[in-house]
Amino acid sequence: MPNGSAGVKIPSFFTDAERRSVLAAAQVAGLNCLRLMNETTAVALAYGIYKQDLPSLDEKPRNVVFIDMGHSAYQVSVCAFNKGKLKVLATTFDPYLGGRNFDEALVDYFCDEFKTKYKINVKENSRALLRLYQECEKLKKLMSANASDLPLNIECFMNDLDVSSKMNRAQFEQLCASLLARVEPPLKAVMEQANLQREDISNIETVGGATRIPAVKERITKFFLKDISTTLNADEAVARGCALQCAILSPAFKVREFSITDIVPYSITLRWKTSFEDGTGECEVFSKNHPAPFSKVITFHKKEPFELEAFYTNLHEVPYPDPRIGSFTIQNVFPQSDGDSSKVKVKVRVNIHGIFSVASASVIEKQNLEGDHVDAAMETEASPKNENKDDVDKMQVDQEEGGHQKSHAEHTPEEEIDHTGAKTKSAPSEKQDRLNQTVRKGKVKSIDLPIQSNLCRQLGQDLLNSYIENEGKMIMQDKLEKERNDAKNAVEEYVYDFRDKLGTVYERFITPEDLNKLSAILEDTENWLYEEGEDQPKQVYLDKLHELKKYGQPIQMRYTEHEERPKALNDLGKKIQLVMKVIEAYRNKDERYDHLDPSEIEKVEKYISEAMSWLNSKMNAQNKLSLTQDPVVKVSEIVAKSKDLDSFCNPIIYKPKPRVDVPEDKAKADSGHNGPLDGQGGAEPKPDTARDSAQHSRAAGEMEVD
């Protein structure tokens, strides 16, 4: 089972339920998903991380529009780039517009034409319909490069009929006019949401196969009044962005720091029960295009456990039938010792995957120090003028970006928002809060509260574990099936290979009777493979292969021995001759071997004599045999004999001469004599003189350095 880390790309319009499902699928597949990456964000990362000319952090960012129209969806995003920083400003999409819609328009057109022209209903035949989809996709790609009439020909399409038609680019654009009209609205919406004008856009990058359609390019260019840039690989940009994000998150790779701030695609609202007349309270905790990952802290005043319901605010914006995200019950909430409502802080978060959750909850208990009977209020923030404190809920906003953005994260000042609509002042800082508590001689105690989550369309852990277990079983079944197929293929391969060699290289190494017998066995095995042996267990194929090798291995062995024996015999003969030459030189008083021990030379001579006798006897015996008989001596035995010869003889015949020490007095006398000695020529000492001169010069040089 694979067990690697990966970045998984998803459309930017995926909801919480869909994102959690992708994470669960990755877990079932055995992948460690480091991040769910929005496709347009991945494209932006692949674009920006290699750019060297981005403006610095204190300069105006470079705004780039990324347009992705793939097979099934259309996505647009605007991103702001600074050096080492990427911030997504807004994103829009049409989840139901892509290349397949243009294919369907062509298919519907040709289905109607063939129905009239050939009297056939293509949609009733699934196979024919699939072929038509494939041909229409090819035609669409050809029309992107050619404006002239292009033919469509399909042989044996239905009922042995050959069909043909034609279309040009102008007809195609007219046919897809309603689809092309849907290109501009997301472009207009993304500019409005990002509060940008056309002049603020530096570049327009397109990816995805459907952006190659000329009519789509034309409408994008017409809207922005700018030429489209094609610096990105339209097919690989998303995958590259995911790979780069994995490298950023992984400690195993060292990459340049690059901060990524994504957005929340839909606004998220929390709802809870109150004691007001309407009975419920609501608060939009994350607006559309809010930065992510992000955390917020909401303060409630409650006397009992309560439930928070999270849902998408605008149902019409969500391409999913259920706007609910889930419900979260904050448990173990009780009144304070004086009967007042408890102050409960609830932390909600959109994490790195774009998934909403109630991360934690805690209750703040007020306590006075011993000996202090002053009933002082512990909160320093202004209290809204509302009699029912149980239902006055304040929200503190605290940004907590992901660890990979720690170098660029800025702490957002805490704010308080009265859900009843009353404006309140900013919350005091932690330092001021501690100071006020010290002055009033009070202290607070924070206690974590359990949270019961009930997420919509969430796989239970037991069900997820069963899926993982079933996936493991299927992987093992696939492995066993592969081994079974490999065993079957090995039998089939052996039959074909051996039968072919019996008529060529193995022909001289088998008797006619054995040849006929083995050929019959191979033919029977082949027939068995395609009949009752078509689907047998792995062990049956292994046994069948073992049975075939009982007949085939002796023949293969005789052939291999015949091919390799001459070289092995030749190598052994050369080594014997070499040792014999050394012995002969020793007998002739060669000074190179005069230091060798006579007794050891006798041992070598005896060993070589035995080796020659062994070699000659084996060669003579082998020459008397036919090729269809097993060899007298195997190549492995000859190689072993050659190694034994080396290990026995080489240490003796290659024994180095003993070193001769020159007497010290004679060495001094030789060094002090300036002329020729014992008839030696005067030119002989020159090398020594030169060496002495070099040593003297080197010594002098060393002294100069000192």
C-alpha positions as CSV (number, residue, x, y, z in Angstrom):
1,M,0.0,0.0,0.0
2,P,1.4,3.4,-0.9
3,N,2.4,5.6,2.1
4,G,3.6,8.9,0.7
5,S,2.8,12.5,1.3
6,A,1.0,14.4,-1.4
7,G,-0.8,17.6,-2.2
8,V,-4.3,17.0,-3.6
9,K,-5.8,19.6,-5.9
10,I,-9.5,20.3,-5.7
11,P,-11.8,22.9,-7.5
12,S,-12.0,26.1,-5.5
13,F,-15.8,25.8,-5.3
14,F,-15.7,22.6,-3.3
15,T,-17.7,22.8,0.0
16,D,-16.8,21.4,3.4
17,A,-18.5,18.1,2.8
18,E,-16.7,17.6,-0.5
19,R,-13.3,18.6,1.0
20,R,-13.7,16.2,3.9
21,S,-14.7,13.4,1.5
22,V,-11.5,14.0,-0.5
23,L,-9.4,13.8,2.7
24,A,-11.2,10.6,3.6
25,A,-10.5,9.2,0.1
26,A,-6.8,10.1,0.4
27,Q,-6.7,8.3,3.8
28,V,-8.3,5.2,2.3
29,A,-5.7,5.3,-0.5
30,G,-2.9,5.4,2.1
31,L,-1.8,9.0,1.2
32,N,-0.8,11.6,3.7
33,C,-2.5,14.7,2.4
34,L,-0.4,17.7,3.3
35,R,-2.9,20.1,1.9
36,L,-6.0,20.3,-0.2
37,M,-5.0,22.9,-2.8
38,N,-7.5,25.0,-4.7
39,E,-6.6,24.6,-8.4
40,T,-6.3,28.3,-9.2
41,T,-4.2,28.8,-6.1
42,A,-1.9,26.0,-7.2
43,V,-1.6,27.7,-10.6
44,A,-0.8,31.0,-8.9
45,L,2.0,29.3,-6.8
46,A,3.5,27.7,-9.9
47,Y,3.5,31.2,-11.5
48,G,4.8,33.3,-8.7
49,I,7.5,31.2,-6.9
50,Y,9.9,31.4,-9.8
51,K,9.3,35.1,-10.6
52,Q,12.4,37.3,-9.8
53,D,10.8,40.6,-10.7
54,L,8.0,40.8,-8.2
55,P,7.5,44.0,-6.3
56,S,8.9,44.2,-2.7
57,L,6.6,43.9,0.3
58,D,6.3,47.7,0.7
59,E,5.4,48.3,-2.9
60,K,2.1,48.0,-4.8
61,P,1.4,44.3,-5.5
62,R,1.2,42.9,-9.0
63,N,-2.3,41.7,-9.8
64,V,-2.6,38.7,-12.0
65,V,-5.8,36.9,-13.2
66,F,-5.8,33.2,-13.6
67,I,-8.4,31.5,-15.7
68,D,-8.8,27.7,-15.7
69,M,-11.3,26.1,-18.0
70,G,-10.9,22.3,-18.0
71,H,-13.0,19.4,-19.0
72,S,-15.9,20.1,-16.6
73,A,-15.5,23.4,-14.7
74,Y,-14.6,27.0,-15.2
75,Q,-12.7,28.9,-12.5
76,V,-11.3,32.4,-12.3
77,S,-9.2,34.0,-9.5
78,V,-7.3,37.3,-9.0
79,C,-4.1,37.1,-7.0
80,A,-1.8,39.8,-5.7
81,F,1.9,39.1,-5.8
82,N,4.8,40.6,-3.8
83,K,8.3,39.2,-3.3
84,G,7.8,35.9,-1.5
85,K,4.1,36.4,-1.0
86,L,0.9,35.3,-2.7
87,K,-2.5,36.6,-1.7
88,V,-5.7,35.4,-3.4
89,L,-8.1,38.4,-3.6
90,A,-11.2,36.8,-5.1
91,T,-12.4,33.7,-6.9
92,T,-15.4,33.0,-9.1
93,F,-16.5,29.9,-11.0
94,D,-19.0,28.2,-13.1
95,P,-19.0,24.5,-12.0
96,Y,-21.0,23.4,-15.0
97,L,-19.0,24.9,-17.9
98,G,-16.1,23.1,-19.4
99,G,-14.7,21.3,-22.5
100,R,-17.3,18.5,-22.2
101,N,-20.1,21.0,-22.7
102,F,-18.6,22.0,-26.1
103,D,-18.2,18.2,-26.9
104,E,-21.9,17.6,-26.0
105,A,-23.0,20.5,-28.3
106,L,-21.2,18.8,-31.2
107,V,-22.5,15.4,-30.3
108,D,-26.1,16.6,-30.1
109,Y,-25.7,18.3,-33.5
110,F,-24.3,15.2,-35.3
111,C,-26.9,12.9,-33.6
112,D,-29.7,15.0,-35.1
113,E,-27.9,15.1,-38.5
114,F,-27.3,11.3,-38.6
115,K,-30.9,10.7,-37.5
116,T,-32.2,12.6,-40.5
117,K,-29.5,11.6,-42.9
118,Y,-29.0,7.9,-42.1
119,K,-32.1,7.1,-40.1
120,I,-30.2,6.0,-37.0
121,N,-30.6,6.9,-33.4
122,V,-27.1,7.2,-32.0
123,K,-28.2,7.8,-28.4
124,E,-29.7,4.3,-28.2
125,N,-26.3,2.7,-28.8
126,S,-23.9,3.4,-26.0
127,R,-20.9,2.1,-27.9
128,A,-21.6,4.3,-31.0
129,L,-22.3,7.3,-28.8
130,L,-18.9,6.9,-27.1
131,R,-17.2,6.7,-30.5
132,L,-19.0,9.9,-31.5
133,Y,-17.8,11.7,-28.4
134,Q,-14.2,10.7,-29.2
135,E,-14.5,11.9,-32.8
136,C,-16.1,15.2,-31.7
137,E,-13.4,15.9,-29.2
138,K,-10.8,15.4,-32.0
139,L,-12.8,17.6,-34.3
140,K,-13.0,20.4,-31.6
141,K,-9.2,20.3,-31.2
142,L,-8.7,20.5,-35.0
143,M,-11.1,23.5,-35.3
144,S,-8.9,25.4,-32.7
145,A,-6.1,25.4,-35.3
146,N,-8.1,25.5,-38.6
147,A,-11.0,27.7,-39.6
148,S,-11.8,25.8,-42.8
149,D,-14.3,23.0,-43.2
150,L,-13.1,19.8,-41.5
151,P,-14.5,16.4,-42.2
152,L,-16.0,13.9,-39.7
153,N,-15.8,10.3,-41.0
154,I,-16.6,7.2,-38.9
155,E,-16.4,3.7,-40.4
156,C,-18.8,0.9,-39.4
157,F,-20.5,3.4,-37.0
158,M,-23.9,1.6,-36.5
159,N,-25.4,-1.3,-38.4
160,D,-22.3,-1.5,-40.6
161,L,-22.9,2.0,-41.8
162,D,-20.2,4.5,-42.6
163,V,-21.1,8.0,-41.6
164,S,-19.6,11.3,-42.6
165,S,-20.2,15.0,-42.1
166,K,-18.3,18.3,-41.8
167,M,-18.1,21.5,-39.7
168,N,-16.0,24.7,-39.6
169,R,-15.1,27.0,-36.8
170,A,-17.8,29.6,-37.6
171,Q,-20.5,26.9,-37.4
172,F,-19.0,25.6,-34.1
173,E,-19.1,29.1,-32.5
174,Q,-22.6,29.6,-33.6
175,L,-23.6,26.2,-32.2
176,C,-22.0,27.1,-28.9
177,A,-23.1,30.7,-28.6
178,S,-25.0,30.0,-25.3
179,L,-21.9,28.4,-23.8
180,L,-19.6,31.2,-24.9
181,A,-22.0,33.8,-23.4
182,R,-21.2,32.2,-20.0
183,V,-17.5,33.1,-20.2
184,E,-17.8,36.8,-19.3
185,P,-20.0,36.8,-16.1
186,P,-17.4,35.1,-13.9
187,L,-14.7,37.6,-15.2
188,K,-16.9,40.5,-14.3
189,A,-17.8,39.1,-10.9
190,V,-14.2,38.4,-9.9
191,M,-13.2,42.0,-10.7
192,E,-16.1,43.4,-8.7
193,Q,-15.3,41.2,-5.7
194,A,-11.6,42.2,-5.8
195,N,-12.5,45.9,-6.2
196,L,-10.2,46.2,-9.2
197,Q,-10.3,47.9,-12.6
198,R,-9.0,46.5,-15.8
199,E,-6.0,48.9,-15.5
200,D,-5.0,47.2,-12.3
201,I,-4.4,43.9,-13.9
202,S,-0.8,43.2,-15.0
203,N,-1.2,39.8,-16.6
204,I,-3.9,37.2,-17.6
205,E,-2.8,33.6,-17.4
206,T,-4.9,30.8,-18.8
207,V,-4.6,27.0,-18.1
208,G,-6.9,24.1,-19.0
209,G,-7.6,22.5,-22.3
210,A,-10.8,24.4,-23.1
211,T,-9.0,27.8,-22.9
212,R,-7.4,26.8,-26.3
213,I,-10.7,27.3,-28.0
214,P,-10.3,30.5,-30.1
215,A,-13.7,31.9,-29.2
216,V,-13.0,31.5,-25.5
217,K,-9.7,33.3,-25.9
218,E,-11.4,36.1,-27.9
219,R,-14.0,36.8,-25.2
220,I,-11.3,36.9,-22.4
221,T,-9.2,39.3,-24.5
222,K,-12.2,41.4,-25.3
223,F,-13.2,41.7,-21.6
224,F,-9.8,42.7,-20.2
225,L,-8.6,44.6,-23.3
226,K,-5.3,42.8,-22.9
227,D,-3.5,39.9,-24.7
228,I,-3.5,36.6,-22.9
229,S,-0.2,35.3,-21.6
230,T,0.6,31.7,-22.1
231,T,3.8,31.3,-20.0
232,L,2.3,28.4,-18.0
233,N,2.0,24.8,-19.1
234,A,-1.7,24.5,-19.5
235,D,-1.7,20.8,-18.7
236,E,0.8,20.7,-15.8
237,A,0.6,24.0,-14.0
238,V,-1.8,22.7,-11.3
239,A,0.3,19.6,-10.6
240,R,3.4,21.7,-10.4
241,G,1.8,24.0,-7.9
242,C,0.7,21.1,-5.7
243,A,4.3,19.7,-5.8
244,L,5.8,23.0,-4.8
245,Q,3.3,23.3,-1.9
246,C,4.4,19.9,-0.7
247,A,8.0,20.9,-0.9
248,I,7.2,24.1,1.2
249,L,5.4,22.1,3.8
250,S,7.9,19.2,3.9
251,P,11.0,19.5,6.1
252,A,12.9,17.3,3.6
253,F,13.2,20.0,1.0
254,K,14.7,23.4,1.2
255,V,12.8,26.0,-0.9
256,R,12.6,29.7,-0.8
257,E,10.1,31.1,1.6
258,F,6.8,31.9,0.0
259,S,3.7,32.9,1.9
260,I,0.3,31.7,0.5
261,T,-3.0,33.3,1.7
262,D,-6.0,31.6,0.2
263,I,-9.7,32.6,0.6
264,V,-13.0,31.2,1.8
265,P,-15.2,30.7,-1.3
266,Y,-18.5,31.1,0.5
267,S,-19.7,33.1,3.5
268,I,-20.2,31.0,6.6
269,T,-22.8,31.8,9.3
270,L,-23.3,30.5,12.9
271,R,-26.7,30.1,14.4
272,W,-27.6,29.4,18.0
273,K,-30.6,29.5,20.3
274,T,-31.3,32.6,22.5
275,S,-33.9,33.6,25.0
276,F,-35.0,36.5,22.8
277,E,-38.5,36.5,21.2
278,D,-37.2,35.3,17.9
279,G,-35.4,32.4,19.7
280,T,-32.3,32.4,17.5
281,G,-29.1,34.4,17.0
282,E,-26.9,34.5,13.9
283,C,-23.5,35.8,13.1
284,E,-21.6,35.7,9.8
285,V,-18.2,34.5,11.1
286,F,-16.5,34.3,7.7
287,S,-17.5,36.5,4.7
288,K,-17.0,35.5,1.1
289,N,-13.4,35.8,0.0
290,H,-12.2,36.0,3.6
291,P,-8.5,35.1,4.0
292,A,-7.7,31.5,5.0
293,P,-6.4,29.8,7.0
294,F,-7.9,31.9,9.7
295,S,-9.3,31.6,13.3
296,K,-11.8,33.7,15.2
297,V,-12.8,33.7,18.8
298,I,-16.4,34.2,19.7
299,T,-17.4,35.0,23.3
300,F,-20.8,33.8,24.6
301,H,-22.5,34.4,28.0
302,K,-24.4,31.2,28.8
303,K,-25.7,29.3,31.8
304,E,-26.1,25.9,30.1
305,P,-24.8,23.8,27.3
306,F,-25.6,25.2,23.8
307,E,-25.5,24.3,20.2
308,L,-23.9,26.1,17.3
309,E,-25.1,25.4,13.8
310,A,-22.8,26.3,10.9
311,F,-24.1,26.8,7.4
312,Y,-23.4,28.6,4.2
313,T,-25.1,32.0,4.2
314,N,-26.2,32.3,0.6
315,L,-27.6,29.0,-0.7
316,H,-27.9,30.1,-4.3
317,E,-24.1,30.6,-4.4
318,V,-23.3,27.0,-3.3
319,P,-23.3,24.3,-6.1
320,Y,-24.2,21.7,-3.5
321,P,-27.7,20.6,-2.5
322,D,-27.1,21.0,1.3
323,P,-26.0,24.3,2.7
324,R,-25.4,22.9,6.2
325,I,-21.8,22.4,7.4
326,G,-22.6,20.8,10.8
327,S,-23.7,21.4,14.4
328,F,-21.4,21.7,17.4
329,T,-22.6,21.3,20.9
330,I,-20.6,23.0,23.7
331,Q,-20.9,20.9,26.8
332,N,-20.4,21.3,30.5
333,V,-21.5,24.9,30.6
334,F,-22.9,25.9,34.1
335,P,-23.6,29.3,35.8
336,Q,-21.0,31.0,37.8
337,S,-20.9,30.6,41.6
338,D,-22.7,33.9,42.0
339,G,-25.4,32.8,39.5
340,D,-24.2,34.9,36.6
341,S,-23.8,33.5,33.1
342,S,-20.4,31.9,32.3
343,K,-18.2,33.5,29.8
344,V,-17.5,31.0,27.1
345,K,-14.9,31.6,24.4
346,V,-15.4,29.5,21.3
347,K,-12.7,29.3,18.7
348,V,-13.8,28.7,15.1
349,R,-11.4,28.1,12.3
350,V,-11.0,27.6,8.5
351,N,-7.9,25.4,8.3
352,I,-5.2,24.9,5.6
353,H,-7.6,22.6,3.7
354,G,-10.4,25.2,3.6
355,I,-12.5,23.2,6.1
356,F,-14.5,24.9,8.8
357,S,-14.5,23.6,12.4
358,V,-15.1,24.6,15.9
359,A,-11.5,24.2,17.1
360,S,-11.9,24.7,20.9
361,A,-14.1,26.1,23.6
362,S,-13.3,27.3,27.1
363,V,-15.1,28.8,30.0
364,I,-13.7,31.7,31.9
365,E,-14.3,31.5,35.7
366,K,-14.0,34.6,37.8
367,Q,-12.3,34.1,41.2
368,N,-11.3,36.6,44.0
369,L,-8.1,36.2,46.0
370,E,-8.3,35.0,49.6
371,G,-9.1,37.9,52.0
372,D,-10.4,40.1,49.2
373,H,-14.2,40.5,49.4
374,V,-14.5,43.2,46.8
375,D,-17.0,42.1,44.1
376,A,-15.1,43.7,41.2
377,A,-16.0,43.0,37.6
378,M,-13.3,41.0,35.8
379,E,-14.0,42.2,32.3
380,T,-12.5,45.4,31.1
381,E,-14.5,45.7,27.9
382,A,-17.5,47.9,27.7
383,S,-20.8,46.0,28.3
384,P,-23.6,46.8,25.9
385,K,-26.8,48.2,27.2
386,N,-28.8,45.0,27.2
387,E,-30.6,43.7,30.2
388,N,-30.4,40.0,29.2
389,K,-26.7,39.2,29.6
390,D,-27.2,35.6,28.7
391,D,-27.9,36.5,25.1
392,V,-25.2,39.2,24.7
393,D,-22.5,37.5,22.7
394,K,-19.3,39.2,21.7
395,M,-16.9,38.1,19.0
396,Q,-13.2,38.5,19.2
397,V,-11.3,38.2,16.0
398,D,-7.8,36.6,16.1
399,Q,-6.0,35.6,13.0
400,E,-3.9,32.5,13.3
401,E,-2.3,31.7,10.0
402,G,-0.6,28.4,9.1
403,G,2.9,27.6,10.2
404,H,4.2,27.9,6.7
405,Q,3.3,31.6,6.7
406,K,4.8,32.4,10.0
407,S,7.4,34.7,8.6
408,H,4.7,36.9,7.0
409,A,1.8,36.6,9.5
410,E,0.6,39.8,11.1
411,H,-1.4,39.7,14.3
412,T,-4.8,41.3,13.6
413,P,-6.0,43.5,16.5
414,E,-8.9,42.0,18.5
415,E,-12.3,43.4,17.8
416,E,-15.6,43.0,19.6
417,I,-18.9,42.9,17.8
418,D,-22.1,43.0,19.6
419,H,-24.4,40.6,17.8
420,T,-27.4,42.7,18.8
421,G,-26.0,45.5,16.7
422,A,-24.5,47.7,19.4
423,K,-21.0,49.0,18.6
424,T,-18.4,48.4,21.2
425,K,-14.8,49.6,21.6
426,S,-11.8,47.5,20.9
427,A,-10.9,44.9,23.4
428,P,-7.9,45.7,25.6
429,S,-4.6,44.0,25.0
430,E,-3.4,41.1,27.1
431,K,-0.9,43.3,29.0
432,Q,-3.6,45.9,29.9
433,D,-6.0,43.1,30.9
434,R,-3.4,41.5,33.3
435,L,-2.7,45.0,34.7
436,N,-6.4,45.5,35.5
437,Q,-6.7,42.1,37.0
438,T,-3.7,42.8,39.2
439,V,-5.1,46.1,40.4
440,R,-8.5,44.6,41.3
441,K,-6.8,41.7,43.0
442,G,-8.8,39.2,40.9
443,K,-7.9,36.2,38.8
444,V,-9.5,34.2,36.0
445,K,-9.3,30.5,35.3
446,S,-9.8,29.0,31.9
447,I,-11.3,25.5,31.6
448,D,-11.4,23.7,28.3
449,L,-14.9,22.4,27.4
450,P,-15.7,19.2,25.4
451,I,-17.3,19.7,22.0
452,Q,-19.6,17.3,20.3
453,S,-19.4,17.7,16.5
454,N,-22.0,16.4,14.1
455,L,-20.8,17.2,10.6
456,C,-23.1,16.8,7.6
457,R,-22.3,14.0,5.2
458,Q,-19.2,13.0,7.3
459,L,-18.0,9.5,7.2
460,G,-17.9,7.9,10.6
461,Q,-14.6,6.6,11.8
462,D,-15.8,3.0,12.0
463,L,-17.0,3.2,8.4
464,L,-13.8,4.8,7.3
465,N,-11.8,2.1,9.0
466,S,-13.8,-0.6,7.2
467,Y,-13.1,1.2,3.9
468,I,-9.4,1.2,4.7
469,E,-9.5,-2.5,5.6
470,N,-11.4,-3.3,2.5
471,E,-8.9,-1.3,0.4
472,G,-6.1,-3.3,2.0
473,K,-7.8,-6.6,1.1
474,M,-8.3,-5.5,-2.5
475,I,-4.7,-4.5,-2.7
476,M,-3.6,-7.9,-1.5
477,Q,-6.0,-9.5,-3.9
478,D,-4.5,-7.5,-6.7
479,K,-1.1,-8.6,-5.6
480,L,-2.1,-12.2,-5.6
481,E,-3.7,-11.9,-8.9
482,K,-0.6,-10.3,-10.4
483,E,1.5,-13.2,-9.0
484,R,-0.9,-15.7,-10.5
485,N,-0.8,-14.0,-13.9
486,D,3.0,-13.8,-13.7
487,A,3.2,-17.5,-13.0
488,K,0.8,-18.3,-15.9
489,N,2.8,-16.0,-18.2
490,A,6.0,-17.7,-17.2
491,V,4.7,-21.1,-18.3
492,E,3.5,-19.6,-21.6
493,E,6.8,-17.8,-22.2
494,Y,8.8,-21.0,-21.4
495,V,6.8,-23.0,-23.9
496,Y,7.2,-20.5,-26.8
497,D,10.9,-19.8,-26.0
498,F,12.0,-23.4,-25.6
499,R,10.1,-24.6,-28.7
500,D,11.8,-21.9,-30.7
501,K,15.2,-22.9,-29.5
502,L,14.6,-26.6,-30.1
503,G,14.6,-25.9,-33.7
504,T,17.8,-23.7,-33.6
505,V,20.4,-23.6,-30.9
506,Y,19.3,-26.6,-28.9
507,E,18.8,-28.9,-31.9
508,R,22.3,-30.5,-31.7
509,F,22.0,-31.2,-27.9
510,I,18.9,-33.5,-27.9
511,T,18.3,-36.8,-29.5
512,P,15.5,-37.1,-32.1
513,E,13.4,-39.3,-29.8
514,D,13.7,-36.8,-26.9
515,L,13.0,-34.0,-29.4
516,N,9.7,-35.5,-30.5
517,K,8.7,-36.3,-26.9
518,L,9.5,-32.8,-25.6
519,S,7.8,-31.1,-28.6
520,A,4.6,-33.1,-27.8
521,I,4.8,-32.0,-24.1
522,L,5.2,-28.4,-25.1
523,E,2.2,-28.5,-27.5
524,D,0.0,-30.2,-24.9
525,T,1.0,-27.5,-22.4
526,E,0.1,-24.8,-24.8
527,N,-3.3,-26.3,-25.4
528,W,-3.9,-26.8,-21.7
529,L,-3.1,-23.1,-21.1
530,Y,-5.9,-22.0,-23.4
531,E,-8.4,-24.5,-22.2
532,E,-8.7,-25.9,-18.7
533,G,-5.5,-24.1,-17.6
534,E,-7.0,-20.7,-18.5
535,D,-7.9,-19.8,-14.8
536,Q,-5.9,-21.9,-12.3
537,P,-4.4,-21.1,-9.0
538,K,-0.8,-19.8,-8.8
539,Q,0.6,-23.1,-7.5
540,V,-0.7,-25.1,-10.5
541,Y,1.2,-22.9,-12.9
542,L,4.4,-23.2,-10.7
543,D,4.1,-27.0,-10.7
544,K,3.6,-27.0,-14.5
545,L,6.7,-24.9,-15.0
546,H,8.7,-27.1,-12.7
547,E,7.6,-30.2,-14.7
548,L,8.6,-28.6,-18.0
549,K,12.0,-27.6,-16.6
550,K,12.8,-31.2,-15.7
551,Y,12.9,-31.9,-19.4
552,G,14.3,-28.7,-20.6
553,Q,17.1,-27.9,-18.1
554,P,19.4,-30.8,-19.1
555,I,19.3,-29.6,-22.7
556,Q,19.9,-26.0,-21.7
557,M,22.8,-27.1,-19.4
558,R,24.5,-29.1,-22.2
559,Y,24.2,-26.1,-24.6
560,T,25.5,-23.6,-21.9
561,E,28.4,-25.9,-21.0
562,H,29.3,-26.4,-24.7
563,E,29.4,-22.6,-25.2
564,E,31.4,-21.7,-22.1
565,R,33.8,-24.7,-21.8
566,P,36.4,-23.7,-24.4
567,K,37.1,-20.4,-22.7
568,A,37.4,-22.0,-19.2
569,L,39.8,-24.6,-20.5
570,N,41.8,-22.1,-22.4
571,D,42.1,-19.9,-19.3
572,L,43.3,-22.9,-17.2
573,G,45.8,-23.9,-19.9
574,K,47.3,-20.4,-20.0
575,K,47.8,-20.4,-16.3
576,I,49.5,-23.8,-16.3
577,Q,51.9,-22.7,-19.1
578,L,52.7,-19.5,-17.2
579,V,53.7,-21.4,-14.1
580,M,55.7,-23.9,-16.1
581,K,57.7,-21.0,-17.6
582,V,58.5,-19.7,-14.2
583,I,59.7,-23.1,-13.1
584,E,61.8,-23.4,-16.2
585,A,63.3,-20.0,-15.6
586,Y,64.1,-21.0,-12.0
587,R,65.9,-24.1,-13.3
588,N,67.9,-21.9,-15.6
589,K,69.2,-19.9,-12.7
590,D,67.2,-16.7,-13.7
591,E,68.1,-14.0,-11.1
592,R,64.4,-13.0,-10.9
593,Y,63.6,-16.3,-9.2
594,D,66.9,-17.2,-7.4
595,H,65.4,-16.2,-4.0
596,L,62.7,-18.9,-4.2
597,D,62.8,-21.9,-1.9
598,P,63.6,-25.1,-3.8
599,S,61.2,-27.2,-1.7
600,E,58.3,-24.9,-2.6
601,I,59.2,-25.0,-6.3
602,E,59.0,-28.7,-6.1
603,K,55.5,-28.5,-4.6
604,V,54.5,-26.1,-7.4
605,E,56.0,-28.4,-10.0
606,K,54.1,-31.4,-8.6
607,Y,50.8,-29.5,-8.4
608,I,51.2,-28.3,-12.0
609,S,51.9,-31.8,-13.1
610,E,48.7,-33.1,-11.4
611,A,46.7,-30.2,-12.9
612,M,47.9,-30.9,-16.4
613,S,47.1,-34.6,-16.0
614,W,43.6,-33.7,-14.7
615,L,43.1,-31.3,-17.6
616,N,44.2,-33.7,-20.3
617,S,42.2,-36.6,-18.9
618,K,39.0,-34.5,-18.8
619,M,39.5,-33.1,-22.3
620,N,40.1,-36.5,-23.7
621,A,37.0,-37.9,-22.0
622,Q,34.9,-35.0,-23.1
623,N,36.0,-35.3,-26.7
624,K,34.7,-38.9,-26.8
625,L,31.2,-37.8,-25.9
626,S,28.5,-36.6,-28.3
627,L,26.7,-33.3,-27.8
628,T,23.6,-35.1,-26.7
629,Q,25.3,-36.5,-23.6
630,D,25.9,-34.7,-20.4
631,P,29.5,-33.3,-20.0
632,V,32.2,-35.1,-18.1
633,V,33.4,-32.0,-16.5
634,K,31.4,-28.8,-15.9
635,V,32.6,-25.3,-16.4
636,S,32.2,-24.6,-12.7
637,E,34.7,-27.4,-11.9
638,I,37.2,-26.0,-14.4
639,V,36.8,-22.4,-12.9
640,A,37.3,-23.8,-9.4
641,K,40.4,-25.7,-10.5
642,S,41.8,-22.5,-12.0
643,K,41.1,-20.6,-8.7
644,D,42.8,-23.3,-6.7
645,L,45.9,-23.1,-9.0
646,D,46.1,-19.3,-8.4
647,S,45.7,-19.6,-4.7
648,F,48.4,-22.3,-4.4
649,C,51.0,-21.2,-7.0
650,N,50.9,-17.4,-7.1
651,P,52.0,-16.8,-3.4
652,I,55.1,-18.9,-4.2
653,I,56.2,-17.8,-7.7
654,Y,55.4,-14.2,-7.1
655,K,57.2,-14.0,-3.7
656,P,59.2,-10.8,-3.6
657,K,62.9,-10.7,-3.2
658,P,64.2,-10.0,0.3
659,R,65.5,-6.5,0.9
660,V,69.3,-6.1,1.0
661,D,70.6,-3.6,3.6
662,V,73.8,-1.6,2.6
663,P,76.4,-1.3,5.4
664,E,76.6,2.1,6.9
665,D,80.4,2.6,6.5
666,K,80.2,1.7,2.8
667,A,77.2,4.1,2.3
668,K,79.2,6.9,3.8
669,A,82.3,6.1,1.7
670,D,80.2,6.0,-1.5
671,S,78.6,9.3,-0.7
672,G,82.0,11.0,0.0
673,H,83.7,9.7,-3.2
674,N,83.5,12.4,-5.9
675,G,85.0,10.5,-8.9
676,P,84.3,7.2,-10.7
677,L,84.5,4.1,-8.6
678,D,85.5,0.6,-9.8
679,G,85.6,1.5,-13.4
680,Q,82.2,3.1,-13.4
681,G,81.7,5.9,-15.9
682,G,81.7,9.5,-14.7
683,A,78.2,10.1,-16.1
684,E,76.5,7.6,-13.7
685,P,76.5,9.7,-10.5
686,K,74.7,12.5,-12.2
687,P,71.2,11.4,-11.0
688,D,72.4,11.3,-7.4
689,T,74.0,14.7,-7.8
690,A,70.9,16.1,-9.2
691,R,68.8,14.6,-6.4
692,D,71.2,15.9,-3.8
693,S,71.1,19.3,-5.4
694,A,67.3,19.3,-5.4
695,Q,67.2,18.2,-1.7
696,H,69.7,21.0,-0.9
697,S,67.6,23.6,-2.8
698,R,64.4,22.4,-1.0
699,A,66.1,22.6,2.4
700,A,67.5,26.0,1.6
701,G,64.0,27.2,0.5
702,E,62.6,25.9,3.8
703,M,65.2,27.8,5.7
704,E,64.4,31.0,3.8
705,V,60.8,30.6,4.7
706,D,61.8,30.3,8.4
